Amino acid sequence: MKKIYIIHGWDGSPDEPMLQWLKVNLEKAGCQVTVPAMPEPDVPKIEAWLGKLKEIIEPDGDAILVGHSMGGQAVLRYLEILPEGLKIVGVVLIAPWLELDDETIKEEGEEVVEIARPWVETSIDFEKVRSHIGQAVAIFSDDDPFVPLSNRDLFTKELNAKTFVEHNKGHFSPDDGITELPIALEEVLKMTA
């Protein structure tokens, strides 16, 4: 049985409609699904989020990790520190980022800039990440106010990810009215086959 771990983003929660929709549909398909509440989602810290992922994920040939926004980055950082030789099925990243829209972040205020800084400035060893995954998918929106589409090229280059660009989905959040994301479900289900 495939084990799916769905990780919410900054200021997010496991109860977000899109994440719950994914959970319900993956469970209907026979998957075991975990959607944890990440620690202090309003002020996420790399160490705390990695600690939570280490606590809940069984990194083996049945694991598929799904991350939304900062949850996607947390997934990559988790994979980077796995012991050599461990491999999971793959990752599906929704609105993932290595770079953020500077103007938008600055408009959010200095506190937001400080929260984002370690996530933006602490590099990820993609060679290590790639060694632990079979497949990678990254899904972007053409009107995401936080995640510039330049991230698509980064994920293609660094992760060898299959990428998709959805239209008018914003940051795939409840504020954008997103309650379902069929492309994400479809890509996870392909990995379970």
N, CA and C atoms as an extended XYZ file, in Angstrom:
579
Properties=species:S:1:pos:R:3:atomname:S:1:resname:S:1:resid:I:1 pbc="F F F"
N         0.840       -1.180        0.000 N   MET     1
C         0.000        0.000        0.000 CA  MET     1
C         0.891        1.252        0.000 C   MET     1
N         0.594        2.172       -0.902 N   LYS     2
C         1.365        3.415       -0.972 CA  LYS     2
C         0.994        4.320        0.200 C   LYS     2
N         2.014        4.973        0.736 N   LYS     3
C         1.827        5.892        1.860 CA  LYS     3
C         2.073        7.303        1.341 C   LYS     3
N         1.049        8.113        1.433 N   ILE     4
C         1.136        9.481        0.936 CA  ILE     4
C         1.185       10.428        2.130 C   ILE     4
N         2.129       11.356        2.091 N   TYR     5
C         2.259       12.375        3.131 CA  TYR     5
C         2.032       13.724        2.460 C   TYR     5
N         1.026       14.456        2.926 N   ILE     6
C         0.685       15.753        2.338 CA  ILE     6
C         1.054       16.837        3.341 C   ILE     6
N         1.961       17.723        2.934 N   ILE     7
C         2.495       18.737        3.840 CA  ILE     7
C         1.997       20.121        3.421 C   ILE     7
N         1.280       20.760        4.336 N   HIS     8
C         0.742       22.103        4.047 CA  HIS     8
C         1.853       23.146        4.068 C   HIS     8
N         1.500       24.358        3.690 N   GLY     9
C         2.489       25.430        3.600 CA  GLY     9
C         2.443       26.396        4.768 C   GLY     9
N         3.177       27.460        4.597 N   TRP    10
C         3.297       28.569        5.551 CA  TRP    10
C         1.905       29.106        5.845 C   TRP    10
N         1.593       29.227        7.106 N   ASP    11
C         0.298       29.735        7.560 CA  ASP    11
C        -0.862       28.844        7.117 C   ASP    11
N        -0.534       27.601        6.759 N   GLY    12
C        -1.556       26.673        6.305 CA  GLY    12
C        -1.982       25.718        7.399 C   GLY    12
N        -2.814       24.759        7.007 N   SER    13
C        -3.283       23.751        7.963 CA  SER    13
C        -3.687       22.496        7.206 C   SER    13
N        -3.738       21.362        7.921 N   PRO    14
C        -4.161       20.118        7.273 CA  PRO    14
C        -5.623       20.162        6.825 C   PRO    14
N        -6.375       21.136        7.351 N   ASP    15
C        -7.801       21.216        7.053 CA  ASP    15
C        -8.123       22.007        5.786 C   ASP    15
N        -7.115       22.487        5.080 N   GLU    16
C        -7.377       23.238        3.854 CA  GLU    16
C        -8.164       22.358        2.883 C   GLU    16
N        -9.188       22.940        2.241 N   PRO    17
C       -10.063       22.133        1.371 CA  PRO    17
C        -9.331       21.333        0.295 C   PRO    17
N        -8.352       21.926       -0.379 N   MET    18
C        -7.643       21.201       -1.433 CA  MET    18
C        -6.897       19.989       -0.867 C   MET    18
N        -6.266       20.163        0.284 N   LEU    19
C        -5.511       19.070        0.894 CA  LEU    19
C        -6.446       17.957        1.363 C   LEU    19
N        -7.580       18.349        1.929 N   GLN    20
C        -8.556       17.352        2.370 CA  GLN    20
C        -9.175       16.620        1.176 C   GLN    20
N        -9.401       17.352        0.086 N   TRP    21
C        -9.922       16.740       -1.134 CA  TRP    21
C        -8.931       15.689       -1.659 C   TRP    21
N        -7.646       16.054       -1.681 N   LEU    22
C        -6.621       15.094       -2.108 CA  LEU    22
C        -6.628       13.868       -1.192 C   LEU    22
N        -6.673       14.105        0.112 N   LYS    23
C        -6.656       13.009        1.090 CA  LYS    23
C        -7.818       12.040        0.847 C   LYS    23
N        -9.016       12.579        0.747 N   VAL    24
C       -10.207       11.739        0.569 CA  VAL    24
C       -10.098       10.918       -0.719 C   VAL    24
N        -9.686       11.563       -1.806 N   ASN    25
C        -9.614       10.864       -3.087 CA  ASN    25
C        -8.486        9.834       -3.132 C   ASN    25
N        -7.386       10.116       -2.473 N   LEU    26
C        -6.292        9.133       -2.419 CA  LEU    26
C        -6.676        7.945       -1.533 C   LEU    26
N        -7.399        8.211       -0.453 N   GLU    27
C        -7.867        7.104        0.395 CA  GLU    27
C        -8.862        6.226       -0.371 C   GLU    27
N        -9.717        6.848       -1.178 N   LYS    28
C       -10.657        6.073       -2.011 CA  LYS    28
C        -9.904        5.159       -2.975 C   LYS    28
N        -8.716        5.595       -3.384 N   ALA    29
C        -7.895        4.807       -4.313 CA  ALA    29
C        -7.064        3.748       -3.577 C   ALA    29
N        -7.235        3.657       -2.258 N   GLY    30
C        -6.560        2.612       -1.494 CA  GLY    30
C        -5.233        3.019       -0.874 C   GLY    30
N        -4.941        4.299       -0.853 N   CYS    31
C        -3.684        4.773       -0.259 CA  CYS    31
C        -3.870        5.078        1.218 C   CYS    31
N        -2.783        4.948        1.952 N   GLN    32
C        -2.747        5.399        3.346 CA  GLN    32
C        -2.252        6.838        3.300 C   GLN    32
N        -3.026        7.784        3.856 N   VAL    33
C        -2.691        9.205        3.719 CA  VAL    33
C        -2.538        9.869        5.077 C   VAL    33
N        -1.454       10.611        5.237 N   THR    34
C        -1.188       11.379        6.447 CA  THR    34
C        -1.062       12.844        6.062 C   THR    34
N        -1.820       13.699        6.762 N   VAL    35
C        -1.749       15.152        6.539 CA  VAL    35
C        -1.484       15.797        7.907 C   VAL    35
N        -0.216       15.942        8.265 N   PRO    36
C         0.099       16.441        9.602 CA  PRO    36
C        -0.071       17.954        9.743 C   PRO    36
N        -0.285       18.385       10.965 N   ALA    37
C        -0.227       19.815       11.287 CA  ALA    37
C         1.242       20.132       11.536 C   ALA    37
N         1.781       21.043       10.758 N   MET    38
C         3.186       21.397       10.919 CA  MET    38
C         3.332       22.393       12.066 C   MET    38
N         4.483       22.371       12.757 N   PRO    39
C         4.663       23.234       13.930 CA  PRO    39
C         4.730       24.716       13.570 C   PRO    39
N         4.050       25.505       14.360 N   GLU    40
C         4.047       26.962       14.220 CA  GLU    40
C         3.973       27.404       12.755 C   GLU    40
N         2.874       27.075       12.069 N   PRO    41
C         2.791       27.386       10.644 CA  PRO    41
C         2.829       28.883       10.322 C   PRO    41
N         2.525       29.728       11.311 N   ASP    42
C         2.570       31.170       11.061 CA  ASP    42
C         3.993       31.725       11.102 C   ASP    42
N         4.908       31.016       11.781 N   VAL    43
C         6.336       31.387       11.792 CA  VAL    43
C         7.179       30.121       11.592 C   VAL    43
N         7.089       29.514       10.407 N   PRO    44
C         7.762       28.233       10.179 CA  PRO    44
C         9.279       28.340       10.244 C   PRO    44
N         9.864       27.355       10.905 N   LYS    45
C        11.318       27.280       11.018 CA  LYS    45
C        11.780       25.962       10.418 C   LYS    45
N        12.848       26.013        9.646 N   ILE    46
C        13.346       24.833        8.944 CA  ILE    46
C        13.546       23.662        9.903 C   ILE    46
N        14.253       23.883       11.005 N   GLU    47
C        14.582       22.800       11.930 CA  GLU    47
C        13.330       22.137       12.501 C   GLU    47
N        12.345       22.943       12.882 N   ALA    48
C        11.121       22.402       13.475 CA  ALA    48
C        10.333       21.593       12.441 C   ALA    48
N        10.275       22.096       11.219 N   TRP    49
C         9.523       21.381       10.189 CA  TRP    49
C        10.231       20.079        9.804 C   TRP    49
N        11.558       20.106        9.730 N   LEU    50
C        12.290       18.872        9.435 CA  LEU    50
C        12.101       17.858       10.565 C   LEU    50
N        12.111       18.344       11.799 N   GLY    51
C        11.882       17.461       12.941 CA  GLY    51
C        10.535       16.761       12.844 C   GLY    51
N         9.517       17.488       12.462 N   LYS    52
C         8.176       16.907       12.321 CA  LYS    52
C         8.162       15.861       11.207 C   LYS    52
N         8.792       16.166       10.074 N   LEU    53
C         8.801       15.218        8.964 CA  LEU    53
C         9.573       13.949        9.337 C   LEU    53
N        10.692       14.098       10.036 N   LYS    54
C        11.465       12.926       10.467 CA  LYS    54
C        10.626       12.040       11.400 C   LYS    54
N         9.786       12.670       12.197 N   GLU    55
C         8.956       11.964       13.171 CA  GLU    55
C         7.856       11.145       12.487 C   GLU    55
N         7.294       11.633       11.391 N   ILE    56
C         6.100       10.982       10.819 CA  ILE    56
C         6.345       10.157        9.558 C   ILE    56
N         7.366       10.492        8.764 N   ILE    57
C         7.535        9.838        7.463 CA  ILE    57
C         8.352        8.553        7.589 C   ILE    57
N         7.856        7.502        6.951 N   GLU    58
C         8.599        6.257        6.794 CA  GLU    58
C         9.165        6.287        5.381 C   GLU    58
N        10.435        6.660        5.231 N   PRO    59
C        11.000        6.840        3.888 CA  PRO    59
C        11.373        5.506        3.235 C   PRO    59
N        10.423        4.953        2.475 N   ASP    60
C        10.699        3.682        1.824 CA  ASP    60
C        10.095        3.675        0.423 C   ASP    60
N        10.134        2.543       -0.219 N   GLY    61
C         9.671        2.411       -1.592 CA  GLY    61
C         8.183        2.541       -1.781 C   GLY    61
N         7.428        2.794       -0.713 N   ASP    62
C         5.991        3.023       -0.820 CA  ASP    62
C         5.612        4.475       -0.541 C   ASP    62
N         6.570        5.313       -0.203 N   ALA    63
C         6.270        6.685        0.216 CA  ALA    63
C         6.245        7.657       -0.967 C   ALA    63
N         5.218        8.504       -0.954 N   ILE    64
C         5.094        9.609       -1.906 CA  ILE    64
C         4.843       10.851       -1.076 C   ILE    64
N         5.620       11.898       -1.329 N   LEU    65
C         5.487       13.138       -0.565 CA  LEU    65
C         4.866       14.215       -1.439 C   LEU    65
N         3.850       14.883       -0.880 N   VAL    66
C         3.170       15.984       -1.555 CA  VAL    66
C         3.366       17.216       -0.686 C   VAL    66
N         3.827       18.306       -1.278 N   GLY    67
C         4.034       19.520       -0.494 CA  GLY    67
C         3.449       20.722       -1.193 C   GLY    67
N         2.760       21.562       -0.420 N   HIS    68
C         2.226       22.813       -0.955 CA  HIS    68
C         3.082       23.975       -0.477 C   HIS    68
N         3.591       24.755       -1.422 N   SER    69
C         4.349       25.965       -1.130 CA  SER    69
C         5.554       25.654       -0.237 C   SER    69
N         5.604       26.236        0.950 N   MET    70
C         6.722       25.974        1.849 CA  MET    70
C         6.762       24.499        2.262 C   MET    70
N         5.627       23.846        2.243 N   GLY    71
C         5.591       22.407        2.502 CA  GLY    71
C         6.412       21.640        1.478 C   GLY    71
N         6.417       22.130        0.235 N   GLY    72
C         7.244       21.520       -0.801 CA  GLY    72
C         8.718       21.708       -0.521 C   GLY    72
N         9.060       22.888       -0.054 N   GLN    73
C        10.467       23.122        0.271 CA  GLN    73
C        10.887       22.274        1.472 C   GLN    73
N         9.990       22.135        2.441 N   ALA    74
C        10.286       21.285        3.606 CA  ALA    74
C        10.532       19.841        3.154 C   ALA    74
N         9.737       19.367        2.201 N   VAL    75
C         9.910       18.019        1.658 CA  VAL    75
C        11.302       17.873        1.045 C   VAL    75
N        11.725       18.851        0.255 N   LEU    76
C        13.049       18.785       -0.376 CA  LEU    76
C        14.156       18.765        0.676 C   LEU    76
N        14.016       19.595        1.687 N   ARG    77
C        15.031       19.652        2.753 CA  ARG    77
C        15.071       18.345        3.543 C   ARG    77
N        13.912       17.732        3.724 N   TYR    78
C        13.851       16.434        4.392 CA  TYR    78
C        14.598       15.375        3.565 C   TYR    78
N        14.329       15.349        2.265 N   LEU    79
C        14.980       14.373        1.390 CA  LEU    79
C        16.493       14.569        1.355 C   LEU    79
N        16.921       15.816        1.438 N   GLU    80
C        18.349       16.135        1.404 CA  GLU    80
C        19.110       15.478        2.555 C   GLU    80
N        18.452       15.305        3.698 N   ILE    81
C        19.151       14.770        4.871 CA  ILE    81
C        18.910       13.277        5.109 C   ILE    81
N        18.198       12.623        4.188 N   LEU    82
C        17.991       11.174        4.343 CA  LEU    82
C        19.321       10.436        4.211 C   LEU    82
N        19.460        9.328        4.925 N   PRO    83
C        20.682        8.521        4.777 CA  PRO    83
C        20.805        7.979        3.349 C   PRO    83
N        22.021        7.835        2.904 N   GLU    84
C        22.305        7.312        1.573 CA  GLU    84
C        21.639        5.951        1.393 C   GLU    84
N        21.103        5.731        0.213 N   GLY    85
C        20.503        4.437       -0.102 CA  GLY    85
C        18.997        4.380        0.062 C   GLY    85
N        18.402        5.280        0.824 N   LEU    86
C        16.948        5.289        0.982 CA  LEU    86
C        16.326        5.973       -0.218 C   LEU    86
N        15.242        5.406       -0.727 N   LYS    87
C        14.599        5.975       -1.902 CA  LYS    87
C        13.083        5.899       -1.741 C   LYS    87
N        12.406        7.001       -2.074 N   ILE    88
C        10.951        7.022       -2.064 CA  ILE    88
C        10.457        6.992       -3.513 C   ILE    88
N         9.149        6.787       -3.673 N   VAL    89
C         8.572        6.732       -5.015 CA  VAL    89
C         8.740        8.076       -5.711 C   VAL    89
N         8.329        9.149       -5.044 N   GLY    90
C         8.431       10.451       -5.688 CA  GLY    90
C         7.815       11.568       -4.886 C   GLY    90
N         7.843       12.749       -5.514 N   VAL    91
C         7.282       13.954       -4.902 CA  VAL    91
C         6.364       14.650       -5.898 C   VAL    91
N         5.296       15.243       -5.365 N   VAL    92
C         4.424       16.135       -6.129 CA  VAL    92
C         4.399       17.438       -5.355 C   VAL    92
N         4.919       18.475       -5.974 N   LEU    93
C         5.057       19.775       -5.318 CA  LEU    93
C         4.107       20.775       -5.956 C   LEU    93
N         3.319       21.430       -5.110 N   ILE    94
C         2.307       22.376       -5.569 CA  ILE    94
C         2.748       23.782       -5.159 C   ILE    94
N         2.923       24.663       -6.140 N   ALA    95
C         3.433       26.023       -5.898 CA  ALA    95
C         4.739       26.001       -5.120 C   ALA    95
N         5.682       25.147       -5.539 N   PRO    96
C         6.952       25.090       -4.811 CA  PRO    96
C         7.830       26.270       -5.191 C   PRO    96
N         8.740       26.622       -4.305 N   TRP    97
C         9.600       27.763       -4.621 CA  TRP    97
C        10.979       27.618       -4.021 C   TRP    97
N        11.898       28.176       -4.769 N   LEU    98
C        13.258       28.399       -4.285 CA  LEU    98
C        13.484       29.906       -4.228 C   LEU    98
N        12.750       30.610       -5.082 N   GLU    99
C        12.777       32.074       -5.113 CA  GLU    99
C        11.350       32.568       -4.919 C   GLU    99
N        11.216       33.689       -4.224 N   LEU   100
C         9.916       34.314       -4.033 CA  LEU   100
C         9.899       35.656       -4.751 C   LEU   100
N         8.694       36.158       -5.001 N   ASP   101
C         8.557       37.477       -5.597 CA  ASP   101
C         8.932       38.515       -4.540 C   ASP   101
N        10.104       39.125       -4.699 N   ASP   102
C        10.623       40.066       -3.695 CA  ASP   102
C         9.647       41.189       -3.386 C   ASP   102
N         9.042       41.732       -4.423 N   GLU   103
C         8.138       42.872       -4.231 CA  GLU   103
C         6.936       42.472       -3.376 C   GLU   103
N         6.351       41.339       -3.698 N   THR   104
C         5.191       40.871       -2.936 CA  THR   104
C         5.568       40.601       -1.487 C   THR   104
N         6.701       39.944       -1.270 N   ILE   105
C         7.131       39.622        0.092 CA  ILE   105
C         7.390       40.906        0.889 C   ILE   105
N         8.050       41.877        0.277 N   LYS   106
C         8.321       43.143        0.976 CA  LYS   106
C         7.029       43.865        1.333 C   LYS   106
N         6.031       43.779        0.447 N   GLU   107
C         4.734       44.396        0.727 CA  GLU   107
C         4.068       43.766        1.942 C   GLU   107
N         4.396       42.503        2.199 N   GLU   108
C         3.814       41.801        3.341 CA  GLU   108
C         4.414       42.268        4.668 C   GLU   108
N         5.568       42.933        4.614 N   GLY   109
C         6.164       43.485        5.826 CA  GLY   109
C         7.460       42.819        6.230 C   GLY   109
N         8.196       43.474        7.119 N   GLU   110
C         9.517       43.015        7.552 CA  GLU   110
C         9.465       41.652        8.243 C   GLU   110
N         8.411       41.396        9.025 N   GLU   111
C         8.304       40.106        9.719 CA  GLU   111
C         8.268       38.953        8.708 C   GLU   111
N         7.533       39.137        7.626 N   VAL   112
C         7.428       38.117        6.586 CA  VAL   112
C         8.782       37.914        5.906 C   VAL   112
N         9.472       39.013        5.641 N   VAL   113
C        10.811       38.931        5.036 CA  VAL   113
C        11.731       38.105        5.922 C   VAL   113
N        11.678       38.341        7.226 N   GLU   114
C        12.549       37.614        8.161 CA  GLU   114
C        12.192       36.133        8.268 C   GLU   114
N        10.900       35.816        8.194 N   ILE   115
C        10.482       34.409        8.232 CA  ILE   115
C        10.963       33.691        6.974 C   ILE   115
N        10.841       34.349        5.830 N   ALA   116
C        11.211       33.726        4.549 CA  ALA   116
C        12.717       33.612        4.354 C   ALA   116
N        13.473       34.529        4.956 N   ARG   117
C        14.914       34.613        4.687 CA  ARG   117
C        15.663       33.275        4.793 C   ARG   117
N        15.553       32.523        5.905 N   PRO   118
C        16.321       31.271        5.975 CA  PRO   118
C        15.898       30.260        4.905 C   PRO   118
N        14.626       30.253        4.556 N   TRP   119
C        14.129       29.324        3.552 CA  TRP   119
C        14.679       29.673        2.170 C   TRP   119
N        14.850       30.960        1.915 N   VAL   120
C        15.361       31.419        0.616 CA  VAL   120
C        16.882       31.311        0.563 C   VAL   120
N        17.538       31.641        1.671 N   GLU   121
C        19.001       31.752        1.652 CA  GLU   121
C        19.747       30.454        1.964 C   GLU   121
N        19.083       29.472        2.564 N   THR   122
C        19.748       28.207        2.874 CA  THR   122
C        19.627       27.285        1.672 C   THR   122
N        20.745       27.008        1.026 N   SER   123
C        20.708       26.235       -0.218 CA  SER   123
C        20.319       24.780        0.041 C   SER   123
N        19.893       24.136       -1.036 N   ILE   124
C        19.498       22.724       -1.001 CA  ILE   124
C        20.426       21.971       -1.951 C   ILE   124
N        20.930       20.827       -1.518 N   ASP   125
C        21.778       19.991       -2.353 CA  ASP   125
C        20.875       19.087       -3.196 C   ASP   125
N        20.610       19.527       -4.427 N   PHE   126
C        19.662       18.793       -5.270 CA  PHE   126
C        20.193       17.447       -5.729 C   PHE   126
N        21.490       17.287       -5.786 N   GLU   127
C        22.044       15.983       -6.137 CA  GLU   127
C        21.628       14.955       -5.083 C   GLU   127
N        21.714       15.342       -3.818 N   LYS   128
C        21.277       14.442       -2.736 CA  LYS   128
C        19.773       14.194       -2.824 C   LYS   128
N        19.001       15.261       -3.047 N   VAL   129
C        17.544       15.112       -3.142 CA  VAL   129
C        17.203       14.128       -4.261 C   VAL   129
N        17.781       14.327       -5.442 N   ARG   130
C        17.486       13.461       -6.601 CA  ARG   130
C        17.829       11.998       -6.311 C   ARG   130
N        18.855       11.769       -5.500 N   SER   131
C        19.264       10.390       -5.214 CA  SER   131
C        18.225        9.627       -4.390 C   SER   131
N        17.273       10.351       -3.806 N   HIS   132
C        16.274        9.716       -2.942 CA  HIS   132
C        14.891        9.603       -3.560 C   HIS   132
N        14.723       10.091       -4.802 N   ILE   133
C        13.382       10.062       -5.398 CA  ILE   133
C        13.394        9.384       -6.762 C   ILE   133
N        12.291        8.716       -7.044 N   GLY   134
C        12.131        8.099       -8.350 CA  GLY   134
C        11.575        9.082       -9.366 C   GLY   134
N        10.585        9.881       -8.947 N   GLN   135
C         9.914       10.813       -9.852 CA  GLN   135
C         9.663       12.125       -9.133 C   GLN   135
N         9.592       13.196       -9.934 N   ALA   136
C         9.288       14.511       -9.362 CA  ALA   136
C         8.339       15.264      -10.293 C   ALA   136
N         7.327       15.876       -9.680 N   VAL   137
C         6.360       16.694      -10.398 CA  VAL   137
C         6.251       18.020       -9.659 C   VAL   137
N         6.217       19.113      -10.417 N   ALA   138
C         6.025       20.440       -9.828 CA  ALA   138
C         4.902       21.138      -10.579 C   ALA   138
N         3.949       21.676       -9.813 N   ILE   139
C         2.763       22.311      -10.390 CA  ILE   139
C         2.738       23.782       -9.993 C   ILE   139
N         2.641       24.646      -11.003 N   PHE   140
C         2.659       26.094      -10.781 CA  PHE   140
C         1.376       26.711      -11.325 C   PHE   140
N         1.142       27.966      -10.944 N   SER   141
C         0.036       28.743      -11.505 CA  SER   141
C         0.602       29.972      -12.205 C   SER   141
N        -0.036       30.355      -13.302 N   ASP   142
C         0.464       31.502      -14.073 CA  ASP   142
C         0.154       32.846      -13.426 C   ASP   142
N        -0.597       32.838      -12.319 N   ASP   143
C        -0.897       34.110      -11.646 CA  ASP   143
C        -0.623       34.044      -10.140 C   ASP   143
N         0.355       33.227       -9.757 N   ASP   144
C         0.719       33.107       -8.342 CA  ASP   144
C         1.400       34.402       -7.901 C   ASP   144
N         0.848       35.092       -6.890 N   PRO   145
C         1.445       36.361       -6.476 CA  PRO   145
C         2.759       36.203       -5.700 C   PRO   145
N         3.035       35.011       -5.212 N   PHE   146
C         4.227       34.786       -4.389 CA  PHE   146
C         5.341       34.044       -5.122 C   PHE   146
N         4.958       33.109       -5.986 N   VAL   147
C         5.927       32.211       -6.622 CA  VAL   147
C         6.081       32.566       -8.105 C   VAL   147
N         7.186       33.227       -8.462 N   PRO   148
C         7.397       33.558       -9.872 CA  PRO   148
C         7.573       32.288      -10.712 C   PRO   148
N         7.125       32.351      -11.947 N   LEU   149
C         7.229       31.192      -12.833 CA  LEU   149
C         8.671       30.807      -13.144 C   LEU   149
N         9.624       31.668      -12.827 N   SER   150
C        11.038       31.313      -13.003 CA  SER   150
C        11.391       30.077      -12.171 C   SER   150
N        10.610       29.809      -11.132 N   ASN   151
C        10.821       28.602      -10.326 CA  ASN   151
C        10.625       27.334      -11.164 C   ASN   151
N         9.772       27.414      -12.172 N   ARG   152
C         9.543       26.243      -13.035 CA  ARG   152
C        10.864       25.769      -13.643 C   ARG   152
N        11.633       26.704      -14.185 N   ASP   153
C        12.922       26.342      -14.791 CA  ASP   153
C        13.881       25.760      -13.752 C   ASP   153
N        13.863       26.338      -12.552 N   LEU   154
C        14.737       25.829      -11.485 CA  LEU   154
C        14.395       24.386      -11.129 C   LEU   154
N        13.103       24.082      -11.039 N   PHE   155
C        12.700       22.728      -10.669 CA  PHE   155
C        12.950       21.734      -11.805 C   PHE   155
N        12.830       22.197      -13.035 N   THR   156
C        13.154       21.335      -14.171 CA  THR   156
C        14.642       21.027      -14.171 C   THR   156
N        15.446       22.065      -13.995 N   LYS   157
C        16.909       21.911      -14.041 CA  LYS   157
C        17.442       21.141      -12.827 C   LYS   157
N        17.059       21.568      -11.638 N   GLU   158
C        17.659       21.024      -10.418 CA  GLU   158
C        17.083       19.676       -9.985 C   GLU   158
N        15.803       19.461      -10.275 N   LEU   159
C        15.137       18.250       -9.781 CA  LEU   159
C        14.753       17.302      -10.915 C   LEU   159
N        14.944       17.763      -12.151 N   ASN   160
C        14.502       17.008      -13.318 CA  ASN   160
C        13.002       16.717      -13.209 C   ASN   160
N        12.265       17.704      -12.718 N   ALA   161
C        10.836       17.543      -12.477 CA  ALA   161
C        10.029       17.713      -13.758 C   ALA   161
N         8.967       16.930      -13.846 N   LYS   162
C         7.949       17.158      -14.865 CA  LYS   162
C         7.116       18.324      -14.320 C   LYS   162
N         6.953       19.380      -15.098 N   THR   163
C         6.252       20.562      -14.579 CA  THR   163
C         4.965       20.830      -15.345 C   THR   163
N         4.040       21.455      -14.621 N   PHE   164
C         2.760       21.867      -15.185 CA  PHE   164
C         2.506       23.306      -14.759 C   PHE   164
N         1.873       24.079      -15.624 N   VAL   165
C         1.448       25.431      -15.270 CA  VAL   165
C        -0.068       25.486      -15.429 C   VAL   165
N        -0.749       25.652      -14.313 N   GLU   166
C        -2.205       25.800      -14.307 CA  GLU   166
C        -2.551       27.272      -14.516 C   GLU   166
N        -3.746       27.534      -14.989 N   HIS   167
C        -4.152       28.900      -15.280 CA  HIS   167
C        -5.108       29.435      -14.207 C   HIS   167
N        -4.805       30.629      -13.736 N   ASN   168
C        -5.665       31.359      -12.797 CA  ASN   168
C        -5.961       30.586      -11.515 C   ASN   168
N        -4.943       29.976      -10.951 N   LYS   169
C        -5.121       29.245       -9.685 CA  LYS   169
C        -4.455       29.955       -8.516 C   LYS   169
N        -3.859       31.147       -8.771 N   GLY   170
C        -3.215       31.887       -7.687 CA  GLY   170
C        -2.147       31.043       -7.007 C   GLY   170
N        -2.195       31.019       -5.677 N   HIS   171
C        -1.223       30.239       -4.892 CA  HIS   171
C        -1.836       28.902       -4.452 C   HIS   171
N        -2.904       28.485       -5.144 N   PHE   172
C        -3.587       27.218       -4.856 CA  PHE   172
C        -4.090       27.193       -3.412 C   PHE   172
N        -4.562       28.317       -2.933 N   SER   173
C        -4.977       28.411       -1.529 CA  SER   173
C        -6.485       28.610       -1.416 C   SER   173
N        -7.019       28.457       -0.203 N   PRO   174
C        -8.441       28.723       -0.006 CA  PRO   174
C        -8.819       30.151       -0.412 C   PRO   174
N        -7.911       31.107       -0.182 N   ASP   175
C        -8.187       32.496       -0.576 CA  ASP   175
C        -8.371       32.635       -2.082 C   ASP   175
N        -7.782       31.704       -2.844 N   ASP   176
C        -7.905       31.709       -4.301 CA  ASP   176
C        -9.109       30.884       -4.759 C   ASP   176
N        -9.850       30.332       -3.803 N   GLY   177
C       -11.024       29.531       -4.134 CA  GLY   177
C       -10.689       28.124       -4.613 C   GLY   177
N        -9.475       27.663       -4.355 N   ILE   178
C        -9.062       26.340       -4.821 CA  ILE   178
C        -9.440       25.288       -3.770 C   ILE   178
N       -10.338       24.408       -4.148 N   THR   179
C       -10.770       23.336       -3.248 CA  THR   179
C       -10.405       21.962       -3.795 C   THR   179
N       -10.019       21.905       -5.081 N   GLU   180
C        -9.632       20.661       -5.730 CA  GLU   180
C        -8.460       20.954       -6.656 C   GLU   180
N        -7.639       19.960       -6.899 N   LEU   181
C        -6.545       20.114       -7.858 CA  LEU   181
C        -6.360       18.765       -8.573 C   LEU   181
N        -7.189       18.529       -9.594 N   PRO   182
C        -7.156       17.240      -10.292 CA  PRO   182
C        -5.783       16.846      -10.833 C   PRO   182
N        -4.988       17.783      -11.324 N   ILE   183
C        -3.666       17.442      -11.870 CA  ILE   183
C        -2.776       16.831      -10.783 C   ILE   183
N        -2.869       17.346       -9.557 N   ALA   184
C        -2.064       16.797       -8.456 CA  ALA   184
C        -2.519       15.374       -8.133 C   ALA   184
N        -3.819       15.172       -8.058 N   LEU   185
C        -4.358       13.834       -7.788 CA  LEU   185
C        -3.923       12.861       -8.884 C   LEU   185
N        -4.060       13.279      -10.116 N   GLU   186
C        -3.693       12.429      -11.255 CA  GLU   186
C        -2.211       12.026      -11.199 C   GLU   186
N        -1.344       12.981      -10.881 N   GLU   187
C         0.095       12.691      -10.851 CA  GLU   187
C         0.472       11.784       -9.679 C   GLU   187
N        -0.165       11.976       -8.533 N   VAL   188
C         0.099       11.075       -7.404 CA  VAL   188
C        -0.383        9.665       -7.750 C   VAL   188
N        -1.571        9.572       -8.333 N   LEU   189
C        -2.107        8.250       -8.682 CA  LEU   189
C        -1.231        7.536       -9.706 C   LEU   189
N        -0.639        8.272      -10.643 N   LYS   190
C         0.294        7.656      -11.599 CA  LYS   190
C         1.479        7.032      -10.857 C   LYS   190
N         1.914        7.705       -9.799 N   MET   191
C         3.055        7.182       -9.024 CA  MET   191
C         2.683        5.945       -8.221 C   MET   191
N         1.402        5.756       -7.943 N   THR   192
C         0.982        4.596       -7.150 CA  THR   192
C         0.811        3.352       -8.014 C   THR   192
N         0.768        3.541       -9.319 N   ALA   193
C         0.487        2.412      -10.233 CA  ALA   193
C         1.631        1.404      -10.257 C   ALA   193
